[in-house]
Amino acid sequence: MKLNYIDQGTGQPIVLLHGMFGSLSNLGNIARELATGYRVISADLRNHGDSPHEQEMDIPCMADDIIELLDDLGLSSASLIGHSLGGKIGMQVALNYPSRITKLVVADIAPVAYMPRQDAAFNGLRTLSGLEINSRGQADTAMAAHVPESQTRSFLLKNLMRKVDGSYCLKINMSAIIENYESALVAAPEGNSYFGPTLFLKGETSAYIQTKHQSRMIELFPNMKLDIIKDVGHWLHAENPVEFNRRVTDFLI
């Protein structure tokens, strides 16, 4: 699949992969900082942002999308930085194609299968996908029944796109996400170990990376280190961008 992307800066290439329900703009802060010394490719995952829609949606095929992107750009290798679902995809790329990945940064996700759960963001977007939306205010009100936090709603409502007739729809492919959310998208990355340098960044108050996960992290990524950013949760790159950027840039040097 030909992913939508933004290519900026010059130097050693780095590919940025956003999380579920996001788009390439989510990692814009770290992209701008890295672009002063690296070539930074920010990609929209399939079924997200301005990338194409396809019902097939699992970790291996999304990893292959990234390899196709590297091939199209003529890049024999690159470093990867992925948050949440993007981190899972980054891990799968490294496990499947280790020679193509120089360094790997995984933000607040582990190489394990997660139990399906009722997710407020998922439920809110699923509600919107079934509505005729005539204004952003209407969408915000409908989303508030599931997501009370205004900052989170603002993030999710970036998926709204205005149509020619003035009404709104979701750019995100909720049909594919609904079909795969509780099966393929909660699955663990699998494969032979990746021996390249790997940094796991955990938000201190997030439960996505736990002590019980660390043996599997070490098994699959023997040359790994785990850093914890204090007083932040799963959205660590947004909650403390200065510290997140510092940890990433220090690792990439």
C-alpha positions as semicolon CSV with decimal commas, in nm:
position;residue;x (nm);y (nm);z (nm)
1;M;0,000;0,000;0,000
2;K;0,125;0,348;-0,091
3;L;0,108;0,541;0,237
4;N;0,066;0,915;0,261
5;Y;0,376;1,077;0,410
6;I;0,568;1,400;0,466
7;D;0,942;1,404;0,395
8;Q;1,152;1,679;0,554
9;G;1,513;1,746;0,646
10;T;1,834;1,584;0,529
11;G;2,068;1,325;0,674
12;Q;2,020;0,975;0,809
13;P;1,656;0,871;0,755
14;I;1,406;0,826;1,036
15;V;1,046;0,708;0,990
16;L;0,780;0,818;1,242
17;L;0,472;0,600;1,304
18;H;0,172;0,734;1,495
19;G;-0,074;0,540;1,711
20;M;-0,433;0,424;1,671
21;F;-0,686;0,691;1,567
22;G;-0,403;0,933;1,494
23;S;-0,220;1,070;1,192
24;L;0,128;1,182;1,098
25;S;0,071;1,521;1,264
26;N;0,066;1,355;1,609
27;L;0,445;1,323;1,611
28;G;0,497;1,666;1,457
29;N;0,689;1,800;1,755
30;I;0,960;1,533;1,743
31;A;0,956;1,548;1,360
32;R;1,039;1,919;1,360
33;E;1,319;1,874;1,612
34;L;1,476;1,577;1,433
35;A;1,448;1,743;1,090
36;T;1,726;1,984;1,190
37;G;1,975;1,697;1,166
38;Y;1,802;1,402;1,001
39;R;1,578;1,317;0,709
40;V;1,239;1,260;0,872
41;I;0,957;1,070;0,701
42;S;0,625;1,098;0,887
43;A;0,371;0,843;0,762
44;D;-0,004;0,798;0,793
45;L;-0,075;0,433;0,871
46;R;-0,322;0,252;0,645
47;N;-0,683;0,346;0,722
48;H;-0,561;0,663;0,896
49;G;-0,507;1,022;0,788
50;D;-0,475;1,056;0,412
51;S;-0,349;0,702;0,348
52;P;-0,562;0,456;0,149
53;H;-0,835;0,242;0,303
54;E;-0,827;-0,137;0,301
55;Q;-1,022;-0,391;0,507
56;E;-0,709;-0,599;0,568
57;M;-0,551;-0,452;0,877
58;D;-0,307;-0,646;1,093
59;I;0,041;-0,588;1,231
60;P;0,232;-0,785;0,962
61;C;0,063;-0,619;0,664
62;M;0,109;-0,276;0,820
63;A;0,477;-0,358;0,871
64;D;0,500;-0,446;0,502
65;D;0,352;-0,103;0,422
66;I;0,655;0,055;0,588
67;I;0,898;-0,157;0,388
68;E;0,714;-0,058;0,070
69;L;0,753;0,305;0,173
70;L;1,128;0,259;0,226
71;D;1,155;0,089;-0,112
72;D;0,963;0,367;-0,287
73;L;1,193;0,625;-0,128
74;G;1,503;0,427;-0,228
75;L;1,609;0,378;0,134
76;S;1,805;0,064;0,214
77;S;1,761;0,127;0,587
78;A;1,620;0,376;0,837
79;S;1,558;0,423;1,207
80;L;1,198;0,385;1,325
81;I;1,011;0,569;1,599
82;G;0,662;0,441;1,677
83;H;0,404;0,525;1,941
84;S;0,145;0,269;2,060
85;L;0,013;0,089;1,749
86;G;0,294;0,256;1,556
87;G;0,537;0,105;1,806
88;K;0,393;-0,242;1,742
89;I;0,434;-0,193;1,371
90;G;0,788;-0,067;1,419
91;M;0,873;-0,375;1,624
92;Q;0,728;-0,602;1,356
93;V;0,930;-0,430;1,084
94;A;1,248;-0,479;1,288
95;L;1,169;-0,845;1,358
96;N;1,083;-0,923;0,995
97;Y;1,341;-0,704;0,822
98;P;1,626;-0,646;1,070
99;S;1,876;-0,535;0,806
100;R;1,646;-0,248;0,709
101;I;1,627;-0,095;1,059
102;T;1,920;0,101;1,202
103;K;1,769;0,190;1,541
104;L;1,425;0,141;1,693
105;V;1,234;0,359;1,940
106;V;0,910;0,216;2,084
107;A;0,693;0,458;2,280
108;D;0,472;0,307;2,551
109;I;0,383;-0,033;2,409
110;A;0,525;-0,383;2,465
111;P;0,564;-0,680;2,226
112;V;0,273;-0,866;2,386
113;A;-0,091;-0,935;2,308
114;Y;-0,331;-0,706;2,491
115;M;-0,674;-0,808;2,609
116;P;-0,954;-0,647;2,407
117;R;-1,129;-0,386;2,618
118;Q;-1,403;-0,132;2,587
119;D;-1,221;0,178;2,475
120;A;-1,384;0,519;2,507
121;A;-1,210;0,658;2,199
122;F;-1,311;0,356;1,993
123;N;-1,672;0,380;2,109
124;G;-1,687;0,752;2,042
125;L;-1,553;0,722;1,689
126;R;-1,778;0,425;1,618
127;T;-2,075;0,640;1,725
128;L;-1,965;0,920;1,490
129;S;-1,922;0,677;1,201
130;G;-2,294;0,598;1,222
131;L;-2,415;0,959;1,232
132;E;-2,490;1,223;0,972
133;I;-2,260;1,497;1,100
134;N;-2,348;1,856;1,011
135;S;-2,110;2,047;1,237
136;R;-1,801;2,002;1,452
137;G;-2,010;2,106;1,752
138;Q;-2,252;1,823;1,689
139;A;-1,962;1,578;1,661
140;D;-1,806;1,707;1,982
141;T;-2,136;1,668;2,170
142;A;-2,181;1,311;2,044
143;M;-1,820;1,226;2,133
144;A;-1,855;1,376;2,484
145;A;-2,095;1,096;2,581
146;H;-1,798;0,859;2,555
147;V;-1,494;1,084;2,601
148;P;-1,539;1,353;2,869
149;E;-1,184;1,492;2,841
150;S;-1,189;1,786;2,599
151;Q;-0,821;1,747;2,503
152;T;-0,875;1,383;2,403
153;R;-1,188;1,476;2,205
154;S;-0,995;1,746;2,021
155;F;-0,735;1,487;1,923
156;L;-0,997;1,240;1,802
157;L;-1,197;1,502;1,614
158;K;-0,894;1,571;1,395
159;N;-1,026;1,270;1,204
160;L;-1,322;1,476;1,080
161;M;-1,318;1,580;0,715
162;R;-1,552;1,836;0,560
163;K;-1,728;1,717;0,246
164;V;-1,825;1,923;-0,058
165;D;-2,182;1,961;0,068
166;G;-2,062;2,110;0,399
167;S;-2,131;1,805;0,612
168;Y;-1,858;1,602;0,782
169;C;-1,734;1,245;0,777
170;L;-1,446;1,053;0,932
171;K;-1,124;1,019;0,732
172;I;-1,035;0,717;0,942
173;N;-1,163;0,381;0,813
174;M;-1,378;0,276;1,108
175;S;-1,519;-0,024;0,921
176;A;-1,175;-0,188;0,900
177;I;-1,084;-0,087;1,255
178;I;-1,409;-0,229;1,397
179;E;-1,350;-0,554;1,207
180;N;-0,993;-0,596;1,332
181;Y;-0,982;-0,408;1,663
182;E;-1,037;-0,699;1,901
183;S;-0,830;-0,953;1,709
184;A;-0,552;-0,853;1,473
185;L;-0,478;-0,512;1,625
186;V;-0,432;-0,638;1,982
187;A;-0,199;-0,919;1,868
188;A;0,169;-0,925;1,959
189;P;0,452;-0,865;1,712
190;E;0,628;-1,195;1,648
191;G;0,945;-1,319;1,483
192;N;1,314;-1,378;1,534
193;S;1,500;-1,143;1,765
194;Y;1,613;-0,801;1,646
195;F;1,965;-0,730;1,771
196;G;1,983;-0,365;1,676
197;P;1,976;-0,084;1,933
198;T;1,625;-0,047;2,076
199;L;1,482;0,209;2,317
200;F;1,152;0,148;2,496
201;L;1,004;0,464;2,648
202;K;0,739;0,416;2,915
203;G;0,505;0,676;3,060
204;E;0,531;0,639;3,438
205;T;0,154;0,631;3,498
206;S;0,073;0,415;3,194
207;A;0,006;0,041;3,227
208;Y;0,097;-0,051;2,870
209;I;0,450;-0,159;2,967
210;Q;0,459;-0,368;3,285
211;T;0,728;-0,557;3,473
212;K;0,584;-0,888;3,352
213;H;0,643;-0,779;2,992
214;Q;1,015;-0,719;3,027
215;S;1,130;-1,078;2,976
216;R;0,960;-1,083;2,635
217;M;1,103;-0,743;2,552
218;I;1,454;-0,867;2,625
219;E;1,395;-1,194;2,438
220;L;1,290;-1,020;2,117
221;F;1,511;-0,711;2,153
222;P;1,830;-0,821;2,337
223;N;2,005;-0,488;2,276
224;M;1,729;-0,287;2,442
225;K;1,705;-0,029;2,716
226;L;1,395;0,088;2,900
227;D;1,356;0,450;3,006
228;I;1,068;0,584;3,214
229;I;0,943;0,940;3,176
230;K;0,800;1,059;3,507
231;D;0,453;1,203;3,562
232;V;0,316;1,117;3,218
233;G;0,085;0,851;3,083
234;H;0,038;0,682;2,746
235;W;0,056;1,010;2,550
236;L;0,409;1,075;2,678
237;H;0,525;1,256;2,362
238;A;0,242;1,509;2,402
239;E;0,242;1,536;2,783
240;N;0,614;1,610;2,813
241;P;0,752;1,673;2,463
242;V;1,075;1,830;2,590
243;E;1,175;1,520;2,786
244;F;1,047;1,280;2,519
245;N;1,245;1,460;2,250
246;R;1,558;1,463;2,467
247;R;1,544;1,089;2,532
248;V;1,492;1,014;2,163
249;T;1,764;1,247;2,032
250;D;2,016;1,121;2,289
251;F;1,947;0,763;2,181
252;L;1,980;0,837;1,809
253;I;2,321;1,002;1,834
